[in-house]
Amino acid sequence: MALSREDAAELRDAVGDALTRREEFFRTACEHREDGTYVVERRGADSTGNSTVFDSFAEARRLFDRLPPSFDAEALSSAGVTGSRRHMLVRHFAEHPAFPCTLASRNPLEAEKT
């Protein structure tokens, strides 16, 4: 059974929508892109300087798993994350329900795995 051109276009759009998902939290947002990448950014940011792109969500999960039970932005430096992106990722791990983590301190910014 062949699809009409119109049906094929609708199916393509539906698959793209299913593969792309954006979630927003208090200070951060993330996007699962169609190409499989996972992007973490400051909520409402309008420049790429406020985002970190992972090859996949699994890569972000592996980074989180390698962190110590209690971690701060400096702990992310060893993973090659620089500048304010380190603080953004600490907040993202604490905000995203897939990461068992909470903020332990806001100043200095520190998170703890739960």
C-alpha positions as CSV (number, residue, x, y, z in Angstrom):
1,M,0.0,0.0,0.0
2,A,1.5,3.3,-1.1
3,L,0.9,6.6,0.7
4,S,-0.3,9.7,-1.1
5,R,2.1,12.6,-1.2
6,E,-0.1,14.5,1.3
7,D,-0.3,11.5,3.7
8,A,3.5,11.0,3.5
9,A,4.1,14.7,4.4
10,E,1.8,14.4,7.4
11,L,3.5,11.2,8.6
12,R,6.9,12.9,8.2
13,D,5.8,15.9,10.3
14,A,4.3,13.6,12.9
15,V,7.5,11.6,13.2
16,G,9.5,14.8,13.5
17,D,7.2,16.1,16.2
18,A,7.5,12.8,18.1
19,L,11.3,12.9,18.0
20,T,11.6,16.6,19.0
21,R,10.4,17.5,22.4
22,R,11.1,20.6,24.5
23,E,10.7,20.8,28.3
24,E,11.0,23.9,30.4
25,F,11.8,24.1,34.1
26,F,12.3,27.0,36.5
27,R,15.7,28.2,35.3
28,T,16.6,25.7,32.6
29,A,15.1,24.1,29.5
30,C,16.0,21.1,27.4
31,E,15.3,19.9,23.9
32,H,15.4,16.4,22.5
33,R,16.2,17.1,18.8
34,E,15.2,15.0,15.8
35,D,18.9,14.2,15.1
36,G,19.2,12.6,18.6
37,T,21.1,15.4,20.3
38,Y,20.1,16.7,23.7
39,V,20.4,20.4,24.4
40,V,20.3,22.1,27.8
41,E,19.9,25.8,27.9
42,R,19.0,28.7,30.2
43,R,15.3,29.1,30.1
44,G,14.4,32.1,27.9
45,A,18.0,32.4,26.6
46,D,18.5,33.7,23.1
47,S,22.1,32.8,22.4
48,T,24.1,29.6,22.0
49,G,26.5,30.9,24.8
50,N,23.8,29.8,27.2
51,S,23.5,26.2,26.0
52,T,25.3,22.9,26.1
53,V,24.7,20.3,23.4
54,F,25.1,16.6,24.1
55,D,25.2,13.9,21.4
56,S,22.3,12.2,23.2
57,F,20.3,12.2,26.4
58,A,22.4,9.1,27.4
59,E,25.6,11.2,27.2
60,A,24.1,13.8,29.7
61,R,23.1,10.8,31.9
62,R,26.6,9.4,31.8
63,L,28.0,12.8,32.8
64,F,25.6,13.0,35.7
65,D,26.5,9.4,36.8
66,R,30.2,10.3,36.9
67,L,29.6,13.2,39.3
68,P,30.3,12.6,43.0
69,P,27.3,12.3,45.4
70,S,27.6,16.0,46.2
71,F,28.8,18.3,43.4
72,D,29.2,21.9,42.4
73,A,30.0,23.7,39.2
74,E,33.7,23.0,39.6
75,A,33.0,19.3,39.4
76,L,31.8,19.8,35.8
77,S,35.0,21.5,34.8
78,S,36.8,18.1,34.6
79,A,34.2,17.0,32.0
80,G,35.2,20.0,29.8
81,V,32.2,22.2,30.6
82,T,33.2,25.8,30.9
83,G,32.0,29.1,32.1
84,S,28.4,29.7,33.2
85,R,27.3,26.5,31.5
86,R,28.7,24.6,34.5
87,H,26.2,26.4,36.8
88,M,23.4,25.9,34.3
89,L,24.0,22.1,34.3
90,V,24.0,21.9,38.1
91,R,20.6,23.6,38.1
92,H,19.4,21.4,35.2
93,F,20.3,18.2,37.0
94,A,18.5,19.4,40.1
95,E,15.4,20.5,38.1
96,H,14.9,17.6,35.6
97,P,12.9,14.7,37.1
98,A,15.1,12.1,35.3
99,F,18.1,13.0,37.4
100,P,17.8,12.0,41.1
101,C,19.3,15.2,42.5
102,T,18.3,18.3,44.5
103,L,19.9,21.7,45.2
104,A,21.7,21.5,48.5
105,S,22.9,25.1,48.5
106,R,22.3,28.2,46.3
107,N,25.3,30.1,47.4
108,P,27.6,28.5,46.7
109,L,25.6,26.5,44.2
110,E,25.8,22.9,45.1
111,A,23.7,19.8,44.4
112,E,23.3,16.4,46.0
113,K,22.3,13.2,44.4
114,T,19.3,11.5,46.1
